Structure formats: C-alpha cells, structure tokens
Amino acid sequence: MHERSVRTREAILSGAAEVFGEKGYLGTRLEDVAARRRLSKGAVYFHFASKTDLAKAVIARQADLVPRLIGRLRPRFPQAAGLLTALAQEVARLLADDPEVRGSFRLLAERGLVDASVDDPFAAWSAAVEDVLRDAERQGAVPAGTRSAAVAGLVVSALVGLHHMGEGAVRPKVPGDWPALLGALLALDSPYEARTSAGASAPSRACM
C-alpha cells in the first residue's frame, strides 16, 4: 500500500472513530466520516466496502489496548492492585481524551448493531488481566486458588463500564475506593478454606 493510501486510510479510521463516538453506529453515515476528514465518499469506499467494515476496523484498532497498557504500566506498578488501579485510571483518561478509544468503546457497546460476527477484544483483554493476577498469586500477593479468569472478566467489565459513566458531559472517573474494591473482590473469590485458615472461624451448621 502506497504511503499516501496508508495516510488516507488512517485519516478515515480516526475520523470514523470520532463520528461513531459522537453519533453511534446507527447515526453515522459514510458521508459524515468523509466530511470529518475532508475526503470524498469515494475515497472512503476505496478502503472500506461498507459502514460495517469500517466499524469493525475501528474496533480492531483497539484489540490490544489492555495488553498494551499493562505492558507500559507494569514497570511502574509491580503489585497487582496498583497495576490494575493504574490501568483503570488510564482507560478512563483515554475515554475522556482520545476520540479513537471513545469511539471504539461505543461501537463495542453497540456491536450487536454492527455485525453479529464482530471480533470483540474482551477475551484478549481478560487474558492480559488474568496474567497479572496469576503472577501476583505466584508471588503470594493474591490468595492462592483465586479464580483469576473470573476476576479478570469482572475487571474488564468494570473497565468497559467506564465508557457508560462518561456519557454526555461527565468525564469518566475511577472510584476512589477502586483499590479497596479490588482487594475485597480477590478476598471474596479466594477458596473458603484459604479465608478461614487465617483464624476466621467457619459458621456453625446451626447458622446455615
């Protein structure tokens, strides 16, 4: 692909993300995307056969968002709780300041309208968070036997939920008690035996 064609494609994708973020999938027309970057509609169709193809390409650009952010933040935050808190804060910042991220998150929320075959990135995002939790478990920072996959899925769901918290004029914001919530989630998810072995007594059968 020639350099000019690459630049045009990038301009279309960034413009599309902005428009999708503002108008949603149903409210966006290819004419709107072309106008955003002062391109002809034909230029858009040269790179993308349909609005569906364009929306799927916008989503695909963020497929590695969470793994990429974790890789960047891990050297500064070696502990799982600190890393996952920093991750949430960075996602919230991007949703507020980066139109491409905001547009892709809105399309993910509307993926049922885009195409049933959309490859969402949630599995890859959850796997990256699960790796953080498994490393923490090996280091003894997370209770042994924690169901890392289940906790990772909940963390990713919370990250996606930040988009809805930032709809309208409200800036997405990570709750101040996020670290405490993470700690409680990990403690609650640890095996019953692990939670009672530290000295807490199990409820008597009479109370069950």
C-alpha positions, 0 to 999 in steps of 0.5 A, spaced: 500 500 500 502 506 497 504 511 503 499 516 501 493 510 501 496 508 508 495 516 510 488 516 507 486 510 510 488 512 517 485 519 516 478 515 515 479 510 521 480 516 526 475 520 523 470 514 523 472 513 530 470 520 532 463 520 528 461 513 531 463 516 538 459 522 537 453 519 533 453 511 534 453 506 529 446 507 527 447 515 526 453 515 522 453 515 515 459 514 510 458 521 508 459 524 515 466 520 516 468 523 509 466 530 511 470 529 518 476 528 514 475 532 508 475 526 503 470 524 498 465 518 499 469 515 494 475 515 497 472 512 503 469 506 499 476 505 496 478 502 503 472 500 506 466 496 502 461 498 507 459 502 514 460 495 517 467 494 515 469 500 517 466 499 524 469 493 525 476 496 523 475 501 528 474 496 533 480 492 531 484 498 532 483 497 539 484 489 540 490 490 544 489 496 548 489 492 555 495 488 553 498 494 551 497 498 557 499 493 562 505 492 558 507 500 559 504 500 566 507 494 569 514 497 570 511 502 574 506 498 578 509 491 580 503 489 585 497 487 582 492 492 585 496 498 583 497 495 576 490 494 575 488 501 579 493 504 574 490 501 568 483 503 570 485 510 571 488 510 564 482 507 560 478 512 563 483 518 561 483 515 554 475 515 554 475 522 556 481 524 551 482 520 545 476 520 540 479 513 537 478 509 544 471 513 545 469 511 539 471 504 539 468 503 546 461 505 543 461 501 537 463 495 542 457 497 546 453 497 540 456 491 536 450 487 536 448 493 531 454 492 527 455 485 525 453 479 529 460 476 527 464 482 530 471 480 533 470 483 540 477 484 544 474 482 551 477 475 551 484 478 549 483 483 554 481 478 560 487 474 558 492 480 559 488 481 566 488 474 568 496 474 567 497 479 572 493 476 577 496 469 576 503 472 577 501 476 583 498 469 586 505 466 584 508 471 588 503 470 594 500 477 593 493 474 591 490 468 595 492 462 592 486 458 588 483 465 586 479 464 580 483 469 576 479 468 569 473 470 573 476 476 576 479 478 570 472 478 566 469 482 572 475 487 571 474 488 564 467 489 565 468 494 570 473 497 565 468 497 559 463 500 564 467 506 564 465 508 557 457 508 560 459 513 566 462 518 561 456 519 557 454 526 555 458 531 559 461 527 565 468 525 564 469 518 566 472 517 573 475 511 577 472 510 584 476 512 589 475 506 593 477 502 586 483 499 590 479 497 596 474 494 591 479 490 588 482 487 594 475 485 597 473 482 590 480 477 590 478 476 598 471 474 596 473 469 590 479 466 594 477 458 596 473 458 603 478 454 606 484 459 604 479 465 608 478 461 614 485 458 615 487 465 617 483 464 624 476 466 621 472 461 624 467 457 619 459 458 621 456 453 625 451 448 621 446 451 626 447 458 622 446 455 615 
